[in-house]
Amino acid sequence: MISFDHPFVRDVIARAIASLTAENHGLADELRGARDQLAEHGILPESPDSRTRIYLASRYSRREELCRHRDVLERQGFRITSTWLDRSVSQQERLLQDHAGCAAIAADDVHDVVRADVVVSFTEEPRSRASRGGRHVELGLALGLGRPCLIVGPRENVFHFTPGVHRSPDFGAAYEWLMHWRRRHADA
């Protein structure tokens, strides 16, 4: 018996969905949704979306700023995996009230970092503000996964000096770095 975990089965399903999607426009959206659900459950590889996936990390209090950056990047064809940007202040505060909510935030963030091709972390002047420090854990996870990382702002800790971590002084320079990175890796 062949399971859904078998690479051959995944490939056949992916090709069948791609073929049906191309031939039958009426089912295209429904099939894309089904394909994405199968990918989320690990039955299929992520959808054949060639867009570079970026995780944006920062203090939660910079959420509105990062939503503007997300909009700029998405208009250029990047896919932003940072679902935390969609959480309102009241939702965030409610989730932070108990262990289960905190665990849910962490699980979402880990999932989003793992899906990203590049992690961009917006940093702060060292000791300039109190924060929970989740962006540091996210950057560490990305480094452990071998993902390229880009910090935007000052270096905050020794890990910002390690190979694979690049630095831009501001979003404009980060945008240029991401455009260049995407061009270099388009055929990889």
N, C-alpha and C positions, 0 to 999 in steps of 0.2 A: 504494500500500500504506500502511495506517495503522499506525503503531508504537505500542507501549505508552506512549511518551512523549507521545502526542497527548492533549490535555485531554479531548476527546470520549470517547476510549477509557477513560480513567481514570474519567470520570463514569459511563459505562455500567456498568463493572465494579463500581464502588462501589454504584450503585443496585441492581444485580442481587444483590450479596451482602447488602445491607440487606433486600431483599425476601425472599430465601430465608431469611435469619436470622429474620425476623418470622414467616414461614409454617411453618417446619419446625424445631421446637425440638430435635429429635434431632441436627440438624447444626449448631446454633447455635455451640457451642464450637469445633468444627472449622473452621467458616467464619470465626469471629473470629480464630482463630490464623492462618489463611491470609491474611486481610485485613491483620493486623498485619505478617506477613512481607512482603507486597507493599508496604506502607507503608515498612518499613525499607529496602527496596531502591529506593525512590523511584518505584515503579510506580503506587502510589495515594497520595493524601494521607494523613496520619496518620488513624487511626480516628476516627470522629466522636464522640470522647470530649470532652464539654464541660467536664471538670474542668480547673481551672487547674493548669498544670505548673510546678513549682518545682524549681530546682537549688539544693541546699544546699552551700555551700563552707566549708571551714575547714582548719585543720591536721589531718593524719591522726590525730594523737594525741587529738583530740576526737571521734573516730568514734563511740564509745559514746554520748556525750552527743547527738550529732546523730541517731543512730538513735532515741533516745527522742523527739526533736523530730519526726522523720519520722513516727513512730507517731501522735503527737498530730495532726499535719497530715493524715495519711491518714484518720484517723477522722472528720475534718471534710470529707472528700471531695476533698482536694487530691491531685494525682498528683506524686510525687517522682521526678525523673529522675536523681538522683545514684546511679549504679550503684556508685561507689567505696565506698559505705557497706556494700555486700554483700561486699566483699573482706576476708578475715581478715588478721590481722597477719602470719601466715606467708606468705600469698599475696602481700601487699604487699611484704614483705621479699625474697621470691624474685624478683618482677618488677623490683625496683630493682637487682638484681645486674648487669644488662647493658643495653646500648643498646636492644635489641629490646623488652625488658620495659618500659623507661621510655617508649619510643615507643607501646607498646600502652596504657599508662596515659593518656598524653596524648591519644591518639586517642579513647579512651573518654570522657574528660572533655570534650573539645571537642564530641563528638557529643551528650553529655548537656546541655551548656550551650545548644547550638543548638536542641535540642528544647524548652527551657524557655520559659515566658512571663515568668517573673520569676526573678532570681538573688538569693539571700540569702547573704551572706558574713558569717561569724562572725569578728570581728576580735580583735586582741590589743593590749594596751598596746604602743606603739612600743618596739622593742628589748628586749622583755621575755623573749623566747625565740628561740633559733635555729630557723629553719624553711626549707623549700625555697621557699616563696612561691607555690606553684601557685594559691592562692586569688586572688592579685593578677592573675595572667594570666587566670583565669576571669572575674573581674569586668571586666577590660579587654575581653575578647572580648564579654561581654554588652553593655557600653557601645557597642562598635563595631557590634553588631547592632541597637542601639536598644532593647534590653530595659530595663525598669525594674529598678533594683537597690536592694537594701536591705542596709545593713550593720547588724550586731548587735554593739554594743560601741563602742569608741572609733574615731575616724577615725585611720587609720594613715598615710595619704599624701595628696598634693594631689588625687588623682583622687576621693577620697571627698567632695570639696567641689563636684564638677561637677553640672550639671543632670542629673536622672534618677537620682541617687543619694540615697536617703533613709536616715535613721539612726534606729535604735531602741536604747535603752540595754540591753535584755535581751530574752529570748525572749518573755515575756508581751506586751510592747509590740509586738514583731515580729508575733506571732500576730494581735493586734488590727489592725495595719496591713494584713496579708494578707487578713483577713476583709473589711475595708473596701474594699481594692483589688478583690477579687473581686466584691463587690456592685456597685461602680462600672462594672466592665467586663463584667458578665454579659450585657448586651444588645449589646455592641459587636461 
